[in-house]
Amino acid sequence: MANDETLRSLMFTLSYVLMKRRRDVTSADAQRRREVERRVAHRRYFQQRHKRMIMMMIAQTSRPVSGPPARPTRVWSSIESTDWWERVVMREFQPSDWLEKFRMTKETFFLLCGKLKPRLSRQDTRLRPALPLEKRVAVALWRLASNVEYRTISALFGVGRSTVCKCVRDVCHAIVLLLRPLYLRPPSEQELEDAARLFSTRWGFPHCVGAVGSLHVPIIAPSSNTNSYWNSRGWLSVVTQGAVNGLGQFWDVCAGFPGSTEHSAILQNSTLWARGCDGFLLHEPPLDFMGRPLGFLMLGDAGYPLKSWLLKSFPESSELTESQRVFNRRLERARGVVDEAFLRLRARWQCLLKRNDCRMDVVPTMILACCVLHNVCEVHGDEFIERWEEAVRTEESPQPADEVSPAADDRDGEEVRALFCQYFLQQETQQRTLGV
């Protein structure tokens, strides 16, 4: 009996050892197969990657060997080559083409590229060459000027859609960071005096150094807080406040507020309000006006409160006096410079005119960049084509109007406005007398 028990125990142990050995061998075989498959897939991936790199190098180094075509084509959209920028834009574009497609002259374009180089220059890598600086700026300007889809620009310039998106974002950030301090900044004391002389001689409104207004930019529905972006006209927008000088150039811009925000609330949360209340527009020594010391001031519409440094028209009514009507005419004539500036801004950069489908964190930067580029083109005298305004004048979404309660008006502002009523009435009377 004892021998039988010992034999069964040995048989059981031997069976267990054999089964364990078989499982170990099977597991090792499976592990070896997985390792072989992983190495094969890894090798195949690098072979395909190497093949793509070779194809890229061949595409970049290859150039047409035949002579120029008998009849050069102007159908740029039909050229599907990565060197479209070098062969078509740089060689065939005429001055009118640069102005139409990039909204600026070729000289201004390369001046812009030179100023943005410290922020946008990139180094080539072993995997791929860096996209040229000029091409990145051109991609962004094409988007800002036309507001066409990323995939259209991608096919045109021979770059990926993600590259187009990155170019637009990077160039807009670089413009705001590097060019805003140069082209969009508060005026100095001498510039305030020059602006006051310009408003007095061109628009007939003394002591005025600028006009302030608001612009609603159409957007797609944001992912959150959508209700706050519906404006009074019933469409989604973000609001931009801008102050311009007598030449229609922006010197203060506050962008990115939801469309339902009142214009007066935007003003009171802007640096322009802080500067105005802190005496930025005061003049030392004070200037004399109608026997009273008066500093510089700005003009606004009915959506802004009346202050000693910010004037607006009287509400339209049949009970207005003659002096009040004259004041309204003079103010609206002078304040029209900001409306004209916004019109030219949207006509030149139509990403602000058509519904913008960029992410909400990019839209304010894009608006600021367009305002800076507007000033760049105005300062350097780039031509503005009147035909561009047709799209603005026929837009389907008219700009919302805003009106603030008279209770927000300041008493000092009412006194200053009364002085201007008296001044303009005297001028009208003198002109009638001289006319007779």
Secondary structure, DSSP 8 states (H G I E B T S, - for coil): -HHHHHHHHHHHHHHHHHHHHHHHHHHHHHHHHHHHHHHHHHHHHHHHHHHHHHHHHHHHH----S---SS----GGG---TTHIIIIIHHH--HHHHHHHHSS-HHHHHHHHHHHHHHH-----SS-----HHHHHHHHHHHHHH---HHHHHHHHT--HHHHHHHHHHHHHHIIIIIHHHHS----HHHHHHHHHHHHHHSS-TTEEEEEEEEEEEB---SS-GGGGB-TTSSBEEEEEEEE-TTS-EEEEEEEEETTS-HHHHHHTSHHHHHHHTTTT--SS-EEETTEEE--EEE--TTS--BTTEE------TT--HHHHHHHHHHHHHHHHHHHHHHHHHHH-GGGTS-B-S-TTTHHHHHHHHHHHHHHHHHTT----GGGHHHHHT-SS--------GGG--HHHHHHHHHHHHHHHHHHHHHHHHH-
